[in-house]
């Protein structure tokens, strides 16, 4: 589920006292469900439109928001905001924020978002229960929307990328600065999945988008059960007022080796079969005699798979530009009298997000595509 679809959802009775959902934004659509919930969503797809799956833990009543607080003793700064949705991962160190949505006055909301992005420990209180929530340093995608005097922030843990492990395991040669690349070990990457509560088909589809291993619908039950048994696929705790969703985290080894192992073991044991490989079963390659025939038969499927495997850092059709990029564009307009083109703004937003993940970003495009900002 794209990050941009994690948009504000609040019961009507709470809106007047806490957060407000944007009602006139050009890129948001609003409607109501049977539970009198305001739902703002993009691309005609709301994330929080589903009934709660039985058994998923809920840590709040249907009427009260979660009070968030943060205190920095060195700066003597105290922040507070109110959340309606939390997604938590748990390990030996406690509860770790995987996704959160909260609101309040813009200054408080932005400062709290910065604190969480910076790895702060947040206190969350609701009713008589208080939790200390850990956050991961610079590991979130952030989005802040405004409506009048209120603001709503959504942070969601970003999928990690495969990186080399250089933590003391590689030594330099005596007379050279070249590191022995053969001994480098790639670390597992962690990916997050959000889907309607109890929807195993959607979970499998989202898993297919995260991995390059060949998955087909016939493998669904076996693959999901096997990954859960291995501990590679884990369900996260969802704490929310109204949202009916499941959250999952999948740890993928280099080259998705753990998913490949599950497939190989299933094929060897006969737990799963590739359609067309059993006697008498239909053969999808029956009419494929050359490359042209293959593309005519499977071209659309291959194109969709490529599109799903390589997700852009920023999709201007589904996500708004950040306040920082809009502010830079306003500055350019005030100083030189023109603004950036839409394509240039989209690239600027993508570069901003890349720099938040890594310290290097490259813009590679043909001459005349708009890399340089000039007006004749």
FENRA-V278788 format. One record per helix or strand of 2 or more residues. SS is the DSSP state (H for helix, E for strand). FROM is the first residue (numbers start at 1). TO is the last residue. If there is no record, write none. Layout:
BEGIN
SS/FROM/TO, SS/FROM/TO
END
This chain:
BEGIN
H/3/5, E/9/11, H/12/15, E/29/32, E/37/42, E/66/72, E/77/91, E/94/105, H/106/117, E/122/126, E/129/134, E/140/147, E/150/157, E/164/165, H/181/183, E/185/186, E/189/196, H/200/210, H/217/230, E/233/235, E/237/240, E/245/252, H/254/269, H/291/309, H/323/336, H/342/357
END
